[in-house]
Amino acid sequence: MNGYERILATLERRPADCLAFMPITMMFAADQTGISYGQYTADYRLLVEAQLETARKFDIDHVSCISDPAREAADCGGTIHYFDDQPPAVDESNAFLTDKNLLKTLSIPNPLREGSRMNDRVQAVRLFAEKVKGERFIEGWVEGPCAEAADLRGINNLMTDFIDDPQFVQELFGFNVRMATAFAQAQIDAGCDIIGIGDAAASLVGPRLYKNVVFPFEKLLIEKIHAAGCRVRLHICGNINRSLTDIGQLGCDLVDLDSMVSIEKARKETGEEQVLDGNLDPVKVLRNGTPEQIHAVLAECFRQAGTNYIVGAGCEVPRDTPHENLQAMHDFARQNGKS
């Protein structure tokens, strides 16, 4: 099997020749071709080249367009800080929706507008499709409703809005779902096989707010992506232990688990059919550990998952991870899960 076939079989709960290998590489990937991370995030051609080089070097089963969470906010008009060698960042002190009334005037950005940051990602998908369609799984990416709300409103403002102005939160989340749907559709049309949804801010709310506010909008977005004929990977950085039962009801094709989330608990609460990815600690184990430690931790992850498991770290592979450590992840995947 090639990478595309292996991931597809796993997501369809069919036998595969071994475990699929889907680590998130961003800054690590840029370093493989010697470009700065500022270049990686600004030019889709360099991003694609770096992803392909990393995928070939470590025999990774997918390639991804993920780079930073500021693309949608930038095209909405938010203030973004750009750096030579680190990810672009939303200006929290000068959030675009500091004045909530601006939301009423805000239009969905066109993800195909020439020169836009969203279109740069769409172009990356298109170039991936030209080069590796059917060989490696091609992953597009959008920000989830809670994460994008934090980008547009500011994380501290958003957290108080949940209590002080729940109607505004509903309206903002609705806008974000419409924007993410349009962005996802453009990437689907360009040739991606799966859309990653990054919704890190969702880990900061309690289980009641997650269930009543965040969950309905995440589910709506997932349903819209599925209706467009594409699969969904949900990535929520942080501790989501208290919301796992609800996450299991979202209908995601793949759920990532950060290092502080119990795979055993996730398997119990999301169900046997849910495909899980993680939860190797990206710093303590992957970056700072040894290949032997990595094998041991992944063996325990696989034991707890039992089935329907993809090898990955809890979050992004740190840029200075020893190559032999990432290779150890690959080797574990190739040596296990054989049908």
C-alpha positions in Angstrom: 0.0 0.0 0.0 1.1 3.6 -0.6 0.3 6.3 2.0 -3.0 7.3 0.4 -4.2 3.8 0.3 -3.1 3.1 3.9 -4.8 6.1 5.4 -8.0 5.6 3.3 -8.2 2.0 4.5 -7.8 3.0 8.1 -10.4 5.7 7.9 -12.8 3.2 6.2 -12.0 0.6 8.9 -10.6 -1.8 6.3 -7.5 -3.9 6.7 -4.2 -2.1 6.0 -0.6 -3.4 5.6 0.5 -1.5 8.7 -0.4 1.5 10.9 -0.7 4.8 9.0 1.8 7.5 9.9 0.4 11.1 10.0 2.6 13.4 12.1 2.0 17.2 11.9 5.1 18.8 10.5 5.4 22.6 10.0 8.5 24.3 11.2 10.3 20.9 11.1 9.3 20.6 7.4 10.6 24.1 6.6 14.0 23.2 8.1 14.3 20.2 5.8 14.7 22.4 2.8 16.6 25.2 4.6 14.0 27.9 4.2 12.8 30.2 7.0 9.4 29.7 8.4 8.4 33.1 7.2 9.0 31.9 3.7 7.2 28.6 4.3 4.0 30.5 5.4 4.2 33.1 2.6 4.7 31.0 -0.5 2.7 27.9 -1.2 5.4 26.6 -3.6 8.0 26.5 -0.8 5.5 24.9 1.6 4.7 22.2 -0.9 8.4 21.6 -1.6 9.2 21.3 2.1 6.2 19.0 2.8 7.1 16.7 -0.1 10.8 16.6 0.9 9.8 15.7 4.5 7.3 13.1 3.4 9.9 11.4 1.2 12.7 11.6 3.7 10.6 10.0 6.5 8.1 8.0 4.5 5.1 10.0 5.9 1.7 8.9 4.5 0.3 12.4 4.0 1.2 16.0 3.1 -0.5 19.0 4.7 -1.3 22.6 4.1 -1.3 23.5 7.8 1.0 26.4 8.6 -0.5 28.9 11.0 -3.9 29.9 12.3 -4.0 33.5 11.0 -5.0 33.0 7.3 -8.7 33.6 7.7 -8.2 36.4 10.2 -5.8 38.1 7.9 -8.3 38.0 5.0 -11.0 39.4 7.2 -8.8 42.4 7.9 -7.3 41.5 11.2 -3.9 42.8 12.3 -1.3 40.1 11.9 2.3 40.2 12.9 4.7 38.5 10.5 8.1 37.2 11.4 11.2 36.0 9.6 11.4 32.5 11.2 8.3 31.8 13.2 4.5 31.6 12.5 2.4 34.7 11.8 0.4 35.7 14.9 -2.9 37.5 15.4 -2.4 40.8 17.4 -4.4 39.9 20.6 -4.1 43.5 21.9 -5.6 44.9 18.8 -8.2 42.2 17.9 -10.2 42.9 14.8 -13.6 42.6 16.5 -12.7 44.6 19.6 -15.9 46.5 18.6 -18.4 43.7 18.3 -20.6 45.8 16.1 -18.2 45.2 13.2 -19.4 41.7 12.9 -22.6 42.9 11.3 -20.7 44.5 8.5 -18.2 41.7 7.9 -18.4 39.7 4.7 -17.1 36.2 4.1 -13.7 36.6 2.4 -13.3 35.0 -1.0 -10.8 32.2 -0.6 -9.9 32.4 -4.3 -9.0 36.1 -4.3 -5.6 36.5 -5.9 -3.0 37.5 -3.4 -5.0 36.5 -0.3 -3.6 34.2 2.4 -6.5 31.8 2.0 -5.9 31.5 -1.7 -2.2 30.7 -1.0 -3.4 27.6 0.8 -5.8 26.7 -1.9 -2.9 26.9 -4.4 -0.9 24.6 -2.1 -3.6 22.0 -2.3 -3.8 22.3 -6.1 0.0 21.8 -6.4 0.0 18.8 -4.1 -2.8 17.3 -6.2 -0.6 17.8 -9.3 2.3 16.0 -7.7 1.1 13.3 -5.3 -2.7 12.8 -5.8 -3.4 9.1 -5.0 0.0 8.6 -3.6 -0.2 10.5 -0.3 -3.2 11.8 1.5 -3.6 15.5 0.9 -4.7 17.5 3.9 -6.3 20.9 3.7 -6.9 23.0 6.8 -9.4 25.5 8.3 -9.8 27.1 11.7 -12.7 25.8 13.8 -15.5 28.1 15.1 -14.0 28.6 18.6 -10.4 29.1 17.4 -11.4 31.6 14.8 -13.6 33.5 17.2 -10.5 33.8 19.5 -8.5 35.1 16.5 -11.1 37.7 15.5 -12.3 38.8 19.0 -9.3 38.0 21.2 -9.1 35.0 23.4 -9.7 36.9 26.7 -12.7 38.9 25.2 -14.2 35.7 23.9 -14.0 33.9 27.2 -16.0 36.7 28.9 -18.4 36.8 25.9 -19.5 33.3 26.7 -21.0 34.6 29.9 -21.7 38.3 29.1 -23.0 38.1 25.5 -23.9 34.5 24.5 -26.0 35.8 21.5 -22.9 37.5 20.0 -20.9 34.3 20.4 -23.6 32.4 18.5 -23.5 35.0 15.7 -19.7 35.0 15.6 -19.6 31.2 15.5 -22.2 31.1 12.8 -20.1 33.5 10.7 -17.0 31.4 11.3 -18.7 28.2 10.2 -19.8 29.9 6.9 -16.3 31.2 6.3 -14.7 27.8 7.1 -17.2 26.0 4.8 -16.3 28.3 1.9 -12.6 27.9 2.6 -12.9 24.1 2.9 -14.9 23.9 -0.3 -12.2 25.8 -2.2 -9.6 23.3 -0.9 -11.8 20.3 -1.7 -12.3 21.6 -5.3 -8.5 21.9 -5.6 -8.0 18.3 -4.7 -7.6 17.7 -0.9 -8.6 14.3 0.6 -9.2 15.5 4.1 -9.8 18.8 5.9 -8.1 19.4 9.2 -10.1 21.6 11.6 -7.9 23.3 14.2 -10.0 24.4 17.2 -7.5 24.7 20.0 -9.5 27.4 21.9 -12.2 24.8 22.4 -10.0 23.1 25.0 -10.3 26.2 27.2 -14.0 26.0 27.8 -15.7 23.7 30.3 -17.8 20.7 29.3 -21.1 22.5 29.7 -20.1 25.3 27.4 -18.5 22.9 25.0 -21.6 20.8 24.8 -24.1 23.7 24.5 -22.1 26.2 22.5 -19.0 24.8 20.7 -20.3 21.4 19.8 -23.3 22.4 17.7 -21.1 24.6 15.5 -18.3 22.1 15.1 -20.8 19.5 14.2 -22.4 21.8 11.6 -19.1 22.5 10.0 -18.2 18.8 9.9 -21.5 17.9 8.4 -21.0 20.6 5.7 -17.5 19.3 4.8 -18.9 15.7 4.7 -21.7 16.9 2.4 -19.0 18.4 0.1 -17.6 14.9 -0.2 -14.5 15.2 2.0 -13.3 13.7 5.2 -12.5 15.6 8.5 -9.7 15.5 11.0 -10.3 17.3 14.3 -7.3 18.8 16.1 -7.9 20.4 19.4 -4.7 21.1 21.2 -4.9 20.8 25.0 -6.9 18.9 27.6 -10.2 17.7 26.2 -10.7 14.8 28.6 -14.0 16.3 29.9 -15.5 16.6 26.4 -14.6 13.3 24.8 -18.1 11.8 24.9 -19.4 14.8 22.9 -16.4 14.8 20.6 -17.2 11.2 19.8 -20.6 12.3 18.6 -19.3 14.8 16.1 -18.8 12.3 13.3 -15.1 13.1 12.6 -13.2 10.6 10.5 -10.1 11.2 12.6 -9.7 12.8 16.1 -6.2 13.9 17.3 -5.4 13.5 21.0 -2.9 15.8 22.7 -0.4 14.3 25.2 -2.5 15.1 28.2 -5.5 13.3 26.9 -5.9 9.6 27.8 -6.2 7.3 24.8 -7.8 4.7 27.0 -10.4 7.2 28.1 -10.9 8.5 24.6 -11.4 5.0 23.2 -14.0 4.3 25.9 -15.9 7.6 25.5 -15.7 8.1 21.7 -16.4 4.4 20.8 -14.6 1.6 19.2 -15.2 2.9 15.6 -13.6 6.3 16.1 -10.2 6.5 14.5 -7.8 8.2 16.9 -4.3 9.8 16.4 -1.7 10.6 19.1 -0.9 11.1 21.9 2.9 11.0 22.0 4.2 14.0 24.0 5.9 16.1 21.3 8.6 17.6 23.6 9.2 15.3 26.5 9.1 12.1 24.4 9.5 12.9 20.7 12.0 15.8 20.9 13.9 14.9 24.2 13.5 11.1 24.3 15.2 8.2 22.7 14.0 5.9 19.9 13.6 3.2 22.5 11.4 5.4 24.6 9.3 6.4 21.6 8.7 2.8 20.6 7.7 2.0 24.2 5.3 4.9 24.5 3.7 4.2 21.0 3.3 0.6 22.0 1.2 1.7 25.0 -0.8 4.1 22.8 -1.6 1.4 20.4 -2.5 -1.0 23.2 -4.9 1.5 24.7 -6.4 2.4 21.3 -6.8 -1.3 20.5 -7.8 -0.7 16.9 -8.6 2.2 14.5 -5.4 4.0 15.4 -3.0 6.3 13.4 0.6 7.0 14.6 1.1 10.7 15.4 2.4 13.0 18.1 0.1 15.0 20.4 0.8 18.1 18.3 3.3 19.5 15.9 6.7 17.8 15.6 9.2 20.3 17.2 11.5 21.8 14.7 14.7 20.5 16.4 13.5 16.9 16.9 16.3 14.5 16.2 15.8 12.8 12.9 16.3 9.3 14.4 13.3 10.0 16.8 10.9 10.8 13.9 12.3 7.8 12.1 11.5 5.7 15.2 7.8 6.8 14.9 7.9 5.7 11.3 9.4 2.4 12.1 6.9 1.7 14.8 4.0 2.4 12.4 5.5 0.1 9.7 6.2 -2.7 12.1 2.7 -2.8 13.7 -0.9 -3.0 12.7 -0.4 -5.6 9.9 -3.6 -7.3 8.9 
